[in-house]
């Protein structure tokens, strides 16, 4: 699996999260599996991904399942809308 980490966003995420190449490969593999699961137009070959990473198919699916669970948890806990305005000591809104 070939990685292209030349974009500003990729560089920023690698730096901020101190990602290793192995972690990046896991992220990419998980994303591909989850896209293939929910997007019928996206195609991926799980066997090829597993072979490229020298991991088993169950391991690859396990990564994808854990990544999806974390994504679901995160999305369900994002507050929507604007945060409430803070009141000052007099009870007035700032």
C-alpha positions as CSV (number, residue, x, y, z in Angstrom):
1,X,0.0,0.0,0.0
2,X,1.5,3.3,-1.1
3,X,1.0,6.4,1.1
4,X,1.1,10.0,0.0
5,X,1.7,12.2,3.0
6,X,2.5,15.3,1.1
7,X,-0.7,17.3,1.7
8,X,-0.8,20.0,4.3
9,X,-3.6,18.2,6.1
10,X,-1.7,14.9,6.2
11,X,1.4,16.5,7.5
12,X,-0.6,18.4,10.2
13,X,-2.4,15.2,11.4
14,X,0.8,13.2,11.4
15,X,2.5,15.9,13.4
16,X,-0.4,16.6,15.8
17,X,-1.0,12.9,16.6
18,X,2.6,11.7,16.2
19,X,1.3,9.0,13.9
20,X,3.6,6.2,12.9
21,X,3.6,4.7,9.4
22,X,1.9,1.6,10.8
23,X,-0.8,3.6,12.4
24,X,-1.4,5.5,9.1
25,X,-1.7,2.2,7.3
26,X,-4.2,1.0,9.8
27,X,-6.3,4.2,9.4
28,X,-6.3,3.9,5.6
29,X,-7.2,0.2,5.7
30,X,-10.0,0.8,8.2
31,X,-11.4,3.7,6.1
32,X,-11.3,1.6,3.0
33,X,-13.2,-1.3,4.6
34,X,-15.8,1.0,6.1
35,X,-16.3,2.8,2.8
36,X,-16.8,-0.5,1.0
37,X,-19.3,-1.5,3.6
38,X,-21.6,1.5,3.3
39,X,-20.9,2.9,-0.2
40,X,-21.8,0.4,-3.0
41,X,-19.8,2.5,-5.5
42,X,-16.6,2.1,-3.5
43,X,-14.7,-1.1,-4.1
44,X,-11.9,-2.5,-2.2
45,X,-10.1,-5.9,-1.9
46,X,-9.8,-6.9,1.7
47,X,-7.6,-9.8,0.9
48,X,-5.2,-7.5,-0.9
49,X,-5.1,-5.1,2.0
50,X,-4.4,-7.9,4.4
51,X,-1.7,-9.2,2.2
52,X,-0.1,-5.8,1.7
53,X,0.0,-5.3,5.5
54,X,0.9,-8.9,6.3
55,X,-2.1,-9.1,8.6
56,X,-5.1,-11.4,8.6
57,X,-8.5,-10.5,7.2
58,X,-10.1,-10.7,10.7
59,X,-7.4,-8.3,12.0
60,X,-8.3,-5.8,9.2
61,X,-12.0,-6.1,9.9
62,X,-11.3,-5.7,13.6
63,X,-9.5,-2.4,12.9
64,X,-12.4,-1.3,10.7
65,X,-15.0,-2.2,13.4
66,X,-13.1,-0.4,16.1
67,X,-12.6,2.7,13.9
68,X,-16.3,2.7,13.0
69,X,-17.3,2.4,16.7
70,X,-15.1,5.3,17.6
71,X,-16.5,7.4,14.8
72,X,-20.1,6.6,15.8
73,X,-19.3,7.5,19.4
74,X,-17.7,10.8,18.4
75,X,-20.5,11.8,16.0
76,X,-23.1,11.1,18.6
77,X,-21.4,13.2,21.2
78,X,-20.8,16.3,19.1
79,X,-22.8,19.2,20.3
80,X,-24.7,20.9,17.5
81,X,-25.5,24.6,17.2
82,X,-23.9,27.5,18.9
83,X,-22.7,27.3,22.5
84,X,-24.9,29.2,24.9
85,X,-23.9,32.7,25.7
86,X,-22.2,33.2,29.0
87,X,-23.8,35.4,31.7
88,X,-21.8,37.9,33.7
89,X,-22.1,38.3,37.5
90,X,-25.2,40.5,37.1
91,X,-27.0,37.8,35.0
92,X,-26.6,39.8,31.8
93,X,-25.5,38.1,28.6
94,X,-22.2,39.1,27.2
